Amino acid sequence: MDLHQPKKAILIVSYGTNSLSTGNNFILALEKQLTSALQDYAVYPAIISFGQDKDSTGLPFLFKVLEQLYYNKITTLFILPTFLLPGHSFLKMQQTLAVHQHLFNEINICPPLLAAKGCYGPISTSLAALYPVHNDDEVIVFLGHGSSHSSGIYYNELETYFHNNHHINYYVLTLDFLSDIGNFIAMLHKRSIKHIWLIPLLMLAGYHVFHDMAGKHQDSLYSVLTAAGFKVDCVLSGLENEPSIQQLLIDQLQKQINKDNLLL
């Protein structure tokens, strides 16, 4: 290796403190894969920090990792966010990187999996392969978090992509849609749908999956759809443990390394 070559590092960036209990295995699995595949790069996990976060013995906060990398004489960074959307968490990550930008020669940021119209093909193909539809009276409903950020439109565009590419029994809902779900239920009845699979369109399965989606209380999506006469089954794991989804993230990183473009 050329000793005069800039030292490069990969940062796998996840959410805040909620990821410490449910997401460590996912992040550490990605770290292991990348360390093995890209031996010329140091690989570090990090989580974004919000004002209310407290320090933890789990994954380190992004700002602390950036300070460590500077003292380790790393000059070029490749950031692999594990967020689905370039929403508020992605913006918070960018803000933290901007504050520390002067410490490095380059900071290269991979786009999230749902970040532009051209990205729908790979993730829709992976999701359809993971969760196939077996009967005409069966639908797959992916439940995303939703976002007040403008990137929230990507949920609707993903559903449109499914329908335009011969996957008419795939739907994408968000948590903020659940209070106005009557028209969706009426449409499913009109199509004579009998069986619904609820799948988290979330990297990590936490409160929203177990309470809002699959909870047994009357306001959960599971209970509302069951009360409407459908047979409902729930998948209770996030996308983080699916090898095909992990590979999509790795592909994003590989493209960024090949381009070596400054995106900050």
Secondary structure, 3 states (H helix, E strand, C coil): CCCCCCCEEEEEEECCCCHHHHCHHHHHHHHHHHHHHCCCCEEEEEECCCCCCCCCCCCCEHHHHHHHHHHCCCCEEEEEECCCCCCHHHHHHHHHHHHCHHHCCEEEECCCCCCCHHHHHHHHHHHHHHCCCCCCCEEEEEEECCCCCHHHHHHHHHHHHHHHCCCCCEEEEEHHHHHHCHHHHHHHHHCCCCEEEEEECCCCCCHHHHHHHCCCCCCCHHHHHHHCCCEEEECCCCHHHCHHHHHHHHHHHHHHHHHCCCCC
